Amino acid sequence: MLDSKQCEAFFTVAETGSFEHASQRLCITSSAVTLRVQALEKHLGQLLLIRGRPCVLTQSGLHLFEYLQHSKRLEQNLLYSLTGKSESNYFKTTIATNADSLATWLLPALKDVLIQEKIMIEFNCDDQSHTYSLLENGTVNACISIENEAMKGCNAIHLGSMRYKMVSTPLFQKKWFKNGITRESLRTAPAIIFNHKDHTHFDVLEKMFGLTKGTYPCHLIPSSESFVTAIQLGLGYGMVPEFQLKQAFKDKSLVEILPEAETDIALYWHHWNQQSAPLQALTTHIVQKAKIVLR
């Protein structure tokens, strides 16, 4: 059996990143937190945390943390279904989403249901091809993913597609692509890419020009807003969601440089079949809104 106080101490250290912050949240001394975590590690025969600033979870610690997260969500859902209320006045949930959705259509789509159902939401941002694994390991309650197949115990609903266009400033286009976009010019022109998990740009260049990842220069800018800003500053060209291009196309600060590179990314809403009432309302709402704003 797992000791609840020991698990609470471990979970709080994992969440806050330090024994000191955990002690403040739990209103006990740092030494008491340390003793509880050490007792849990001794009981399990596993090192759970690598002490540091911040503390880092070992693989065993990550498994336990994910288990405790999942258990807390199950307890919250059960409490809500039986009593109609959570421990606080708000229902807490965690959703994994790609950064582009969060930066564009997702928050406006969720605004009404978050207020009406008194939902406190925590977003876990990752590439749309990786959010699925966060639901699979129990880290989140639901996710937006490019996967169209639902895992066992879950449901997958098609939301629509986000369209991406390859753009740059007019000056950048004139400097780097004055003779058109070719395999040779792409080998030297700096690209703007979200991160190494962002396959949209990589896939387009490999499919159209046979250029593989690492054969052309690129900036890695893991922020949807700063990503577009970097392109507007002339630092490179990139694949940008259509949502973020309306004003830039209107004032001609950005231009589409390769219409053939236009890419539609289909998105799916994945959730566990067993949902509490607030999560059911959130699912219904996000599907309805997505049908309006996505392609």
N, C-alpha and C positions, 0 to 999 in steps of 0.2 A: 504493500500500500504506500502511496505517496502522501507525505505529510503536507497538509494544506498551508501551514505557515512557512515551511521551507520552500514550497513551490511559489508562494506569493513573494517571498524575498528574492528568489532567483528571477522570477518574471519581471519584477520591478527593476532589478539591476539591468536586465536585458533591455527593457524599455527605455530607461533613463541613461544607460551607458556608464553608470558609476555607482559604487557602494554608498558614497556620500549623498547623492541625489535620491537614491532609493531610501536611505534612512530618513531623509526629510519627508518624503511622501508617506512613508509608513509610520512616521512619528516614533521611531525607535533609534537606538544608537547604531553607528556604523559597525561597531564590533558585533552587535547582535545580528545585523544583516550578514556579516561575514561568517559568523558561527552557523547560521541557518543554511547558508549556501554550501559551506564545507560539509555540514551534516548530510545534506542532500547528495552531494558528490560522493561521499563515503558510502551512503546507502545504495546508490546506483553503481558504484564502482567505476565511475566515469568522470573525467574532467569536463565541466560544463562551460566554464568561462576562462578566457585568457585575460588575466588582470592587466589593465593598462588604462590609458586615457584616450578614447573610451575603452571600456571592456569589450572584448570580442567573443562571440559565441563559437564554441567548437562545433563540429558536426553533430555530436551527441547533444550539445546544448541547443542547437538549432532544431533538432527533432523534438526535444522536450518543449521548447518555446512554442513551436507550431501546434503541438498537442494541447498545450494550455490555452493558447489563443482559441483553438477550435472548441475546447470545452467551455470557455467563457461565453462564446457566442451561442452554443447550444443551451446553456443555462439561461442566458438572456432571452432567447426565443421561447423557451419553455415557460419562464416566468411571465412573459408578455402574453402568451397564448392562454395561460391559466387565470391570470388576474387582470389582463388588459393594461398592464403598466409594467415598466421596467423599474430598476432600483432607483433611478432618477426620473425626472420628468421627461427625459429624452430617450429615444431608442438609438443606440449606437450601432453603426455598421461600417464595414470596410469594403471598398470596391477597387479592383485593379483596372486601370485604363491606360491607354496610350496618351502621351503628352499632347499630341495634336488635338485629340478630342477634347481634352480638358481645357486647352487654350482657346477653343473655338465654340463648339455647339453644346457641350455637355452641361456646364453649369446653368446656362439659361434654360435648358430642357428640364433640369431637375429642381429649379428654384421653387416652384409652387408645391410640389409634393414634399420637399424637405421642410417647408414651413407648415403645411397642413398636417403632416403626420408627425411633426416634431422629431425629425431624424437628424442625428449628429453623424456626419459622414467623414470617414478618413479615406483619402485617395492614396493608392499605392501605384505610382507611375512606372511603367516599363514599356518596352516596345510591344506593339499589338501582337507580335508573334510569340511573346514570352509571358503575357498576362495569364494565359491558360494554365500554366504550371503553378501559378500562385493560388488559383482556385483548387487545383488538383491536390496540392499539399495542405489545404485547409487554412492558408494564410488569410484569404479574403472570403466574403460571402457571395460575391458575384464578380464578373469581369467582362470587359469588352475585348474581344479577340478576333483574329482573322480565321480561327479554326471554326469550321462549320459543323463538325461532329461533336455531339454532346458526350461527355464521359458518363460512366455509370452513376446513376443517382442524380443526374443533372439534366437540365433542359437547355437547348440552344435556340435562340430566336434571331432571325435575320433582321438587322436594324436598317441597313441601307449601305451606301458606299460613299467614301470620301474621295474626291478627285484631286489629284496632284498634277501640277504643271511645272515644267522646267523653266526657270526664269533667271534673269540677271538685270543689272542696270543697262541702259543703252550704251554708256561709255565702256562698260566691261565687255559687252558684246562686240563693240567696234574694235577694242584692243586685242581680244583673245580669239574672236571668231570672225574676223573681217573677211575671210574666204569661206565662211560657212563652218558648221560643226562637223568635224571629221575625227577619225580615230587619232590622227596625229595631233590635232589641236587640243583634244581632250586629254592627251598625255601630259600636257604642260599647263593647261588652265586650272587654277585652283578651284576645287569644289567645296561647298559647304554641306556637311553631313551631320546629322543629329548625334549619333554615336555609332559604335561598331555593330550594334544590334540592328541598326536601321538599314533594312535591306532594299528599300524602295529605290534609292539612287544606285546602289550596287547592281541590282537586278536589271535596271533599265540599260545601264552602260554595257553590261555583259551580254544582254540579249541583242541590243542593237549594233554594238560595235566590237563585241568580243573582248572588251576590256575587263579584266578581273580586278577584284579588290586588291589595293596595294600597288597598282600599276600607274596611278595618277595621284597628284598632290591633293590633299584635302584638309580643311579645318574641321575639327570635331567640336560642335557647339551644342551641348545637351540642354537647350532651353528653346521652346517653341517661339517665344517672342524674340529673344536675342538671335536666334537662327535667321529670322527674316531681317532683323536689323543689320546683321552682318552682310547679307546679300545687298541690302539697300546702300550700305557703305561702300560697296564695290569690292569687297574682300573675296568674292567668289560667286559662283552660280549654284543653284540647287533646286530640289523638288519641293515645292511649297503647296500646302492645301489651298484649294480654290477659295475657301472661306477667308483666308488672310490676304487675298490679292485684289479685292474689289476696289479699295481706295488707291492702291498702288498702280493698278491698271488705269484708273480714272485720271490720276494726275501724271501718268506716264513715267513714274519714277522706276517702275519695273516693266519689263517686256517679256513675253513668252518667246523663248529662243529656239525651241524645238517642239512644235505641236505634236509630232509623232510620238514624243515621249510621254504624252498625257497618260496617266495611270489611275484607274479606279480601284480602290482598296475596299473590299467588302468587309463589313464589321458585323459581329454577332454578339448578342447578349447571352452570357452563360450564367445560370444560377442553379442552386440546389433545388430539387423537387419539393422538399419540405421547407416551406417559408413561413415566417411569421406574417401577421397582417400588414405591418409597415413595409416589409420587403415585397409583399405581393403588390401593394399599392405602388411602390417604387418601380417595380418591373412593368406594371401596366402603363405607368406614366412615361417611362423612358422609351418604351416601344412606340407609343402613340406619337410622342414628340419627334423621335428619330425618323419616323415615316414622313414627317413634314419637312424636316430640315436637311436630311441626307438624300442622296440620289437613289 
